[in-house]
């Protein structure tokens, strides 16, 4: 047996033994307090590797195994009077270091996933290690997200022009939503984000003197002809929502990073449905008269549909995530108002 080959097998099989031990500790976490792995080499040689405490693997991760194996090979070579092929030794050393670094990075990423939102304080060390090394299929991370953007609506396939009294200004027509989102892994790069939240539509009309009125025939958008200085006119609605968005995430982390954290990477894309139920709506007209600022508010359904449903698109690059919501049903009840489909887009925080 050549020493260079023995060196290669020693280093490679040691890394393999770590993986085998980890697998054994997952499958039989309760059977033994220590895991022993015997690796046969050639015809009459073997390696015996014993893990008595899962916490020791944390120490082994930072151990200089290259130095250890150099010393072992040197002593074995002196004992058996075998010359070492130093050229081959350098080449295999670089290969082993690369394999070991890859293994360490994968394990660190699993531990990072394990720490995010997973409360294991009541579990013993063996269970903690088993769960941290377990496959992450089905694992769920929870987060609170905020959607901040702007609103408009489409009439057919275009935005209403300035001639329509209900035409809105994108700036000032804000969309705000707060969501509790659960992120569950379905496959290596496939997740599903499902959650509940509350959203606020705010449509600011292009003309500042628009009155929103409801009568038996429907909702009317009527210019106010009073001699005052109009400031703004708005229609707003509040919904409770539920969403289910499958997401392809090619980044290194399983949980979704915040925009202010700045250390996310990769590309993310998701598209899925949502539904909502209206819980309130109102109109507001603001104007000045005699130097005083006045506000007129009216709470009414204004024939707004009680339910909304549509499709949501999420796109993320590094630490920035964007959303687009498109309501597939009309904003107003059929025959009671203009045929408009609400659309909103902005940033996810």
N, C-alpha and C positions, 0 to 999 in steps of 0.2 A: 504493500500500500504506500503510495507516494505521499509525502508530507503535504504537498500543495493541495492534493485532492482531499486529504483528511482535514486540512484547514478550511477548505470550502465547505465540506460537509458539516463540520463542527458549527461554523457560523450560520449556515443556512438552516440547519436543523434546530439550532437554538431558537431562532426566530419562529420557526414552525411550532416548536414546543410551546411557546407563549400563546400562540393562537389556539393550539389544541387544549391547553389548560383553561383558557378562557371559555372555550366551547363546553368543556366538561363541567366547569363551574356553573354554566347556565343550565345544563340539562340535569345535573344532579346536585343542586345547591344544598340539600339537606342530608345527603348520604354520608359524607366524610368531612372531617374538619380539615384534612390536608389532601391535596390532589397530587398524585405521582404519575409522571409520564416517563416511559422507558423508550428511548429511540435507538434501535439497532444500527450499527455501522459495519459495513463490509461483512466479514464472516464471524469475527470474534470480538468486536468492539461495540460499545454502546454508551449512551448518555442517559443518566438518571437525573431527572429534574423534578423537584418537589416544591409545591407551594403550600405552606402551612397556614398562611393568613392572606386573604385577598388584598389587604392593605399593603402587603409587601410589594405588590406589583407596581404601586406608585413609586417605591424606591428603585425597583429594577428599571423603571422607565428612564431614570436619569443615571443609571450605572454605566460606566465606561467598559462595555463588553469587548470592544476591540482590544483594549489594553489587557483585559483578562485573557482573551484567546491568544494574543501574542505571547503572553507568559506561559500559557499551557502548552502551546505548540513548541516553544523554545525548550521547555523542560523535557517534553516527550522526545524531541529531536536529539537532545543531548543524551538522554537515557538510551535511545535505540540507535544512536549514531547515524542519523539520517540527515542529509543535507536539505535545506529549504530552498525551493525555487522562489527567490525574492521577486522576480518579475511577475510571476503568476500571483504571488501573494499581494502585491500592490493592486493588481487588477481586480482580484476578488474582493479586496478590502473596500474598494470604491463601490462595487456592486452591493456588498452587504450594508454599507453605510446608507446607500440610497434606499434599499429595501427597509432598513430599520427606521429611517426618517419617515417614509411613507406610512409605515405601521403606526408610528407615534402620532403623526398628524391625524390619521383616521380615528385613533382612540381618543385624542384630545377633542376632536369634533363631537364624538359621541358623548363625552363627558359634558361638553358645553350644552348639547341638547338635553342631557339628563338634568342639568341644573336649572334649566329655564322652566319655571312655573311648576316644578314637580316637588311636592312636599314629602320627603322621605325621612324626616327626623325621627319617627317612631320605628323605623326599620333597622334591623341589625346590619352589621357590616357586610355579611354574606349576601343578604337580600339587596343591599345597595349596589354591590358589585354586579350581581346577576342582572338587575334592572338596567344598569348603565351599559352593559354589554349586549343586552337583548336587542333583537331587531326592532326598528322604530316603526314598523307598519302598525297603524292604528293609534300611535301616540298623538296626543292632542296638546296644543299650546293655546293659552287664552291671552287675549289682549283687548285693550280699549282703544278704539280708533276714532278719529274725528275726520269727517269729510268737510272740506271748505272749498266752495266754488261759486259759480254763477249759474243763473237760470235763464231759460228762454222756452219757447215752444215753437213747434213746427205746424204750419197749416199746409197739409199735403206734404210736399217735399221741400218747402222753403219757409224761412222765417217771415212773419207778417211784416209788410212794409209800413212806412210811416203814415199812410193814409188810413190804416185801421186804428180805431180808437183804443183797442186793447194791445197794440204793439208796445213792446217793453224795451227798456234800456238794459243791456247786459251788465253794465257797471251800476251797481245799486240793486240789482235783482239777485240777491244772495241765496245760496243754498248751503245749509248747515245741517250736519247730522252727527249724532253720537252713537256709536255701535259697540256692543260687546261681541267680539268675534272669537270663535273657536277655530283653530287650524289643525286639521287632522291629516296625517301622512297616509296616502294610499299606496304609493310606490316610491322609489328612490327620489325622483324629482317631481312627483305628482302629489298635490295636496288638495283638500277641499276646505274652503273657508265658509263657515256657516255661522249666522249670528242674528241677533235682535238689536233694534235700535229705534231712535226717534229722529225724524227729519223735519226741517222747516223750509217750505217753499216761500219765496218772497218775490213777487212780480211787480217791478216798478215801471209804471207806464211812461211812455215817451212824453206825453202831454201831462203837465202837472195839475190840470184841473178836471181830471176824469172822475166822475162819480160812478160807482158800481151799485146798481140798483136791481132788486129782484121783484118781479111781479108774477102774475099767474101765467104769463106767456113765456117767461124765461128770465135770463139775466141780461141787463142792458148796461152799456158803457156810454154814459151821457156827459158831454162837456158842461161844467158848472159855469154859469154866466155872471156870477156875482162880481162886484167891483172890489176885489181883494187881490193881494199878491200871493199867488199860489206857489208853494214850495215843492210839494211832491204828492203823488197819489199812488197807493199800493194795494195789492190784493195778496194775502198770505194764507197759507194752510199748513197744518201740522199733521203728520202721519206717524203711526207706529208701523215698523217694517220688519220683515224677515227676508234673509237672502241665503243663497246657496251657490257658491262660486268655485268651480274647480280651477286650480292654479298650477301651471307648470313653472317651477322655480329652479333655475340652474345655478343658484348661488351655493355657497359652502355651508350656510347655516339653515337650520330647519325652521326656526321661528322667524317671523317677519320683523326686520329691523325698523327702528324709528328714523324719520327723516333727519333728526338732529344728532343721531349717533354717529353717522358718517363713516362707519366701517363695513357697511354691507357691500356685496359685490354681486356680479352676475345679472341675468335678465329674468324678469318674471312676467308672465302673461296669464290672465284669467278671464273667463266669460261665463256668466250664469244668470239665473232668474232671480227676481225679487217680487215680493207682494207687500202691499201696505194698506192700512185702514185709517181713514181720516178721523181725527178726534176733535179738531176745531178749525175754524177759518174766520177771517175778518177782513174788512176793508179799512183803509186809513187815508184821510185827506188832511194835509197840513198846509196852512196858509197864514199870512200876516195881515192884520187889519188894525189901524190906529196904533201901530208900533207894538202890538201884542201878537204873540205867536199862538195860534189856535190849532187844535187837533180834533177832527171828527172821526170817530171809530164806530163801526157797526159790525156786530157779530151775526153771522148768518151762514147757511150752507151755500148760498148763491148758486144752487144747482150743481155744485161740484160733485163729482162722483165720489162715493164713499170709499170705494176700493181703487187702488192703483196697482198695476203689475207691469213688468217690463224686463229688460235685459241690462245687465251691468257688465262693463268691461273695465278691467284693471291692467295697467301696464307699469312695470317697474324697471328702472335701470339704476344700478348701484343703490344709493340711499333714497332715491326719489320715486314715489308711486303716484300715478295719476288714475282718476276714475272718470267714467262716462256712464250716466244713467239715462235710459230712454224709456219713457212710459209708452207701452204699446196700446193702452186704452185711452179714450178721450178724456181730457181734463174735466169737461162738463158733461152732464147727462145728455143723452141723445135728444135733439130737438129743443133743448133748453138753453143753448149757448153755441158759440162758434166751435167748429171742429178743430181742436188743438191737441197736440201731443207734447207733453212737457219733456224737456231735456235739460240735463245739468251736467257740468263737468268741472273738475278742479283737482286739488291735491288731497292726499291721504296723510294725516299726521298720526 
